[in-house]
Amino acid sequence: MFLANLFFTSAMRDFCCIDNIILMTHLMYMTLISVLFQLDLSNNYITTMDDLFGNLFHLHELNLSNNNIKSICPTVQLLQELTTLNLSYNLIDEIPNTISQLANLQHLLLHQNNLKTIASEIGMLEHLIVLNLSNNEIVEIPESISKLTVLSKVSNSLKIKYYTNDIIAIFG
């Protein structure tokens, strides 16, 4: 009952609840916080992102690392103000093409997942600065990544540590 009462605090801007036993069912009131700026639910037992976003239209930073999430739900595209998305250390096996709708995304952290491919739509994230794909099962980088003109770091299992527009290559 404590979490339910806590989430009715509609003026809350930052919420951090790291290293707990939070399940997705405990987050049903999260959608009532429309002005939330930062949400950190890392190191919990969350298995899905579905129905988490609701009214979180002002969310800038979302950290769901170290959970048991298996997929990125398509409704992530509703988070239009999102600048940082950390889904590292999960069980994610693909990046949905709806990720391209996150127009303000600057940091995308997907290391330590089960990714095998990268959606070519990732090249539409024109403000992306940091992309961490290390320790996945990726065998090929899509050519569209060369469209990311402000990208400063790409890290992935192909041992590519830095990728700039001066060096454009297809690996596979």
PLY file of the C-alpha trace (Angstrom):
ply
format ascii 1.0
element vertex 172
property float x
property float y
property float z
element edge 171
property int vertex1
property int vertex2
end_header
0.00 0.00 0.00
2.94 2.35 0.59
3.88 2.41 -3.12
0.30 3.21 -4.12
0.23 6.25 -1.81
3.69 7.34 -2.89
2.79 7.45 -6.56
-0.11 9.81 -5.96
2.49 12.52 -5.33
1.96 14.05 -8.75
4.65 16.74 -8.33
7.50 14.22 -7.94
10.29 14.88 -10.48
12.85 12.16 -9.71
12.22 8.66 -8.44
14.98 6.20 -7.60
14.23 2.76 -6.23
17.37 0.70 -6.90
18.10 -2.79 -5.51
14.65 -3.82 -4.41
12.16 -6.54 -5.23
9.90 -4.46 -7.45
7.77 -6.36 -9.93
5.86 -4.78 -12.79
2.59 -5.08 -10.85
3.97 -2.68 -8.25
4.32 0.03 -10.89
0.69 0.42 -11.87
0.45 3.82 -10.16
3.58 5.15 -11.84
1.50 6.47 -14.72
-0.16 8.97 -12.36
3.07 10.98 -12.10
2.91 13.14 -15.19
5.87 15.42 -14.37
8.44 12.73 -13.59
11.81 13.69 -15.08
14.03 10.78 -13.99
13.04 7.19 -13.22
15.59 4.67 -11.94
14.28 1.17 -11.26
17.53 -0.68 -11.87
18.40 -3.92 -10.05
14.87 -5.14 -9.49
12.76 -8.00 -10.84
10.93 -6.19 -13.62
10.21 -8.50 -16.56
8.29 -6.23 -18.91
8.09 -2.58 -19.88
4.44 -2.79 -20.98
2.07 -0.21 -19.52
4.87 1.56 -17.67
4.79 4.76 -19.65
1.20 6.03 -19.48
1.49 9.73 -18.72
5.28 9.91 -18.35
5.50 12.39 -21.20
8.17 14.54 -19.49
10.51 11.67 -18.65
14.12 12.42 -19.70
16.03 9.56 -18.10
14.87 5.97 -17.78
17.08 3.35 -16.13
15.74 -0.20 -16.13
19.14 -1.89 -16.14
19.77 -5.15 -14.29
16.26 -6.49 -14.49
14.76 -9.41 -16.42
13.24 -7.50 -19.33
13.01 -9.60 -22.50
11.83 -7.00 -24.98
11.52 -3.27 -25.54
7.83 -2.53 -25.86
6.75 -0.52 -28.93
5.06 2.09 -26.72
8.51 3.37 -25.75
7.93 5.78 -28.63
5.55 7.74 -26.35
8.55 9.02 -24.37
9.31 11.89 -26.72
11.40 13.85 -24.17
13.61 10.86 -23.35
17.34 11.62 -23.63
18.78 8.57 -21.81
17.53 4.99 -22.03
19.48 2.41 -20.04
18.32 -1.17 -20.59
21.69 -2.83 -20.04
22.02 -6.17 -18.24
18.64 -7.53 -19.31
17.51 -10.32 -21.66
16.54 -8.18 -24.68
17.00 -9.90 -28.04
15.94 -7.19 -30.49
15.57 -3.45 -30.85
12.12 -2.54 -32.19
11.96 -0.15 -35.13
9.78 2.17 -33.01
12.95 3.19 -31.18
13.51 5.57 -34.10
10.61 7.70 -32.81
12.67 8.82 -29.79
13.76 12.04 -31.46
15.63 13.44 -28.43
17.48 10.27 -27.44
21.19 10.95 -26.78
22.30 7.88 -24.77
21.16 4.36 -25.61
22.70 1.71 -23.36
21.93 -1.87 -24.33
25.08 -3.71 -23.27
24.89 -7.20 -21.75
21.70 -8.33 -23.47
20.98 -10.99 -26.09
20.94 -8.73 -29.16
21.82 -10.40 -32.44
20.89 -7.63 -34.87
20.47 -3.89 -34.79
17.43 -2.38 -36.50
18.46 -0.13 -39.38
16.02 2.48 -38.00
18.63 3.24 -35.35
20.17 5.52 -37.97
17.20 7.86 -37.53
18.27 8.82 -34.00
20.02 11.97 -35.14
20.84 13.24 -31.62
22.37 9.98 -30.41
25.77 10.61 -28.83
26.46 7.34 -26.99
25.43 3.88 -28.16
26.64 0.97 -26.05
25.98 -2.47 -27.53
28.88 -4.32 -25.94
28.63 -7.94 -24.81
25.77 -8.96 -27.04
25.70 -11.45 -29.92
25.78 -8.84 -32.70
27.45 -9.93 -35.92
26.76 -6.92 -38.15
26.43 -3.16 -37.79
23.81 -1.64 -40.14
25.03 0.90 -42.67
22.44 3.38 -41.37
24.62 3.94 -38.30
26.80 6.16 -40.49
23.92 8.68 -40.52
24.49 9.36 -36.84
26.63 12.45 -37.26
26.98 13.31 -33.55
27.66 9.77 -32.36
30.84 9.78 -30.31
31.04 6.19 -29.06
29.80 2.87 -30.29
30.70 -0.14 -28.27
29.73 -3.68 -29.20
30.87 -7.26 -29.26
32.81 -6.66 -32.49
35.48 -4.90 -30.41
34.65 -1.52 -31.94
35.27 1.02 -29.22
35.01 4.29 -31.12
33.21 5.03 -34.33
33.34 8.42 -36.00
32.14 9.73 -39.31
35.75 9.78 -40.49
35.76 5.98 -40.41
32.65 4.47 -41.93
32.61 0.73 -42.48
30.30 -2.25 -42.57
31.29 -5.15 -40.38
30.14 -8.69 -40.68
0 1
1 2
2 3
3 4
4 5
5 6
6 7
7 8
8 9
9 10
10 11
11 12
12 13
13 14
14 15
15 16
16 17
17 18
18 19
19 20
20 21
21 22
22 23
23 24
24 25
25 26
26 27
27 28
28 29
29 30
30 31
31 32
32 33
33 34
34 35
35 36
36 37
37 38
38 39
39 40
40 41
41 42
42 43
43 44
44 45
45 46
46 47
47 48
48 49
49 50
50 51
51 52
52 53
53 54
54 55
55 56
56 57
57 58
58 59
59 60
60 61
61 62
62 63
63 64
64 65
65 66
66 67
67 68
68 69
69 70
70 71
71 72
72 73
73 74
74 75
75 76
76 77
77 78
78 79
79 80
80 81
81 82
82 83
83 84
84 85
85 86
86 87
87 88
88 89
89 90
90 91
91 92
92 93
93 94
94 95
95 96
96 97
97 98
98 99
99 100
100 101
101 102
102 103
103 104
104 105
105 106
106 107
107 108
108 109
109 110
110 111
111 112
112 113
113 114
114 115
115 116
116 117
117 118
118 119
119 120
120 121
121 122
122 123
123 124
124 125
125 126
126 127
127 128
128 129
129 130
130 131
131 132
132 133
133 134
134 135
135 136
136 137
137 138
138 139
139 140
140 141
141 142
142 143
143 144
144 145
145 146
146 147
147 148
148 149
149 150
150 151
151 152
152 153
153 154
154 155
155 156
156 157
157 158
158 159
159 160
160 161
161 162
162 163
163 164
164 165
165 166
166 167
167 168
168 169
169 170
170 171
